[in-house]
Amino acid sequence: MMKLITGKILLFKIETTDGGSELRLYKAVVSKEKVSLWKEEYDGAKSLEKWKHSLALIFVTGNQVMTRSYIPQDITSRRITENQDLLYDITGEDGDSSISFVRKEILGELPEQLNKNHISLMGLFVGKQEELSIEERIRRFWDKEMTFSAVRKTPGRLNAVCNTFYYKLQLPVLIGFLLLLLGNYFINSHLLRENERLGALAYNKQRVDNSRKKETEKLANLTNRYNKLPDCSAATISDRIASYMPQGLTLNVLSIHPLASGITNPGKGRENRELVNRNIIVKGWSDIPGSITLFSQLLGKDSMFGKAEIVSLSRRKDADLFDFELQLTLSSN
């Protein structure tokens, strides 16, 4: 049978004499190899406060203990076992048993002190010490009564053992929970700080990525717009326009692929204006209106230009000069 525990139990030894009795307290340490007894200080109820919720045994021995043969059906044996004022203990094998007994009053206030300190009495030994040593009695009791199967079958003893385990383990369990909570607090604090740090890094990285994305998009848009411009140099376009200028006509503005004005694209800043693709603006003046018309017609017939139109033509005040603006469109060929 498997033993329940190999631990500690209190032993109250009452040594009786013809004139009275003496109570001594021991701590019995039960191990696999042996039972060891350690004497403890005892001076009444106060001595038991530190042993609260413990298990205990009582061993009564000495001159006042009487022993005789035990026969279950014998009237003398029955008088002993049925007497409420006696403490008894039966030892030996069937057919060769003996019963030891002593008056219950020998215990004095001990039972009351045990109850007050929630010390559970697990067994009572009565007998002559020379018959069987205390250590051997504890060993036999432990091997027979303190097994899982034996304790489980005795509700009172099971409750006492469970109660002792509960109070013995209560403080370590509470300390364990406290350490667990403290550990969880520090770990959680560390994780929160780490999460904040990573969140800040992620936010900064996102800002940098968004900024780079915008710059890349702007560069791609600008590159795309310039890639759509005709593959024709400004010098070639300028030379072609100058070759058609009649006499008496003067140019003061020649804008090739000009930026759209704020009027055409309201709400856009200068840096966001789009190129007016394939357009050319020509501005100037002349004292002969017909030369302006001729200039427009000559440019319109050139294969480089798809269209040439006079956008504005006005006469200056107090002068015989005419200001004009032409808009040319490069041919898509």
C-alpha positions, 0 to 999 in steps of 0.5 A: 500500500502506498503511504499518504505522506512521509512528513511530520506529526505531533506526538503527545506522550503522557507518562503516568505514575502512581502519583500523577502524570507528565506530558511531553511533546515530540515532533515525529518525523516519518521517513521511508527509512525510520521514525525520528523523535524530536523533543519540543517545548510544552508549557500548556495551550500557548505552546500549541499555537505554532502547531495549528492545523497539524496532525497529532498522536497521543501515547499514554504509558506508565504505571496507571496503564493496565493490560490484559488478554483481549477476547472480543466475546469475553464479558471483561473485555466488553466492559473495558471497550464499552466504558466511556470513561476508559481509553484503550488500545488493542494490540497483537494478532487474532487469538493472541491479542491484548488490551491496554486501558487507562482512565480518560481523565488522565488526558486532562485539558489536552483534548480541549487544547487540541480542538482550540488550535485545530490540531487533528487527533489521528490515533491513540496509543495506550500500553507499556512502553517496554512492550513496544517502542514509540517509534515502532508503534508510529511506524506500524500506525503509519503503514496501516492507517496513513495510506491513501486507501485507508484515509480515503475510507475514513471521512473524518481522517480524510478531512483532517489530512486535507485541512492540514495540507491546505493550511500548510500549502496556503502560504507558499501558494499565496507567495507563489501567486504574489510572485506570479502577479509581480512577474506578470506586472513587470513583464507586462510593463516591459512589453508595454514600453517595448510596444510603445517604442516599436509603435513610435518606430513604425509611425516614423517609418510610415511617415518616411515611407509616405514622404518618399512615396510622394516624392517618387510619385511627383518625380514620376509624374514630372518625368511622364509629362516631360516624356510626352513632349515632342522630340524637337529642340527649342532651337529648331522650333525658334529657327522655323518660326523666325524664318516666317517673320515678315518685315516690320514684325517684332517678337518679344515673347516666344514660349515653348511648352509653357506652364498653364496659368492659374486662370486655366488651372485654378487652385494650383500652385506654380510648382503643381501647374501642368505643362501645356503639351505641344503648345507654343505662345508667340507675342509681338507687335507690328505697324502693319496688321496684314503682316500679322495675318500673313505670319499666322498663315505661313506658320499654319501651312508649315508641317511642323505646326498642326495649327496656328491661330491669332489669340489676340490682336489690339491696337496700342493707344496713341500709337500706330502699332498693333500687339498680337498673340499667336498660339501654335500647336506642334504637329503630332507627326 
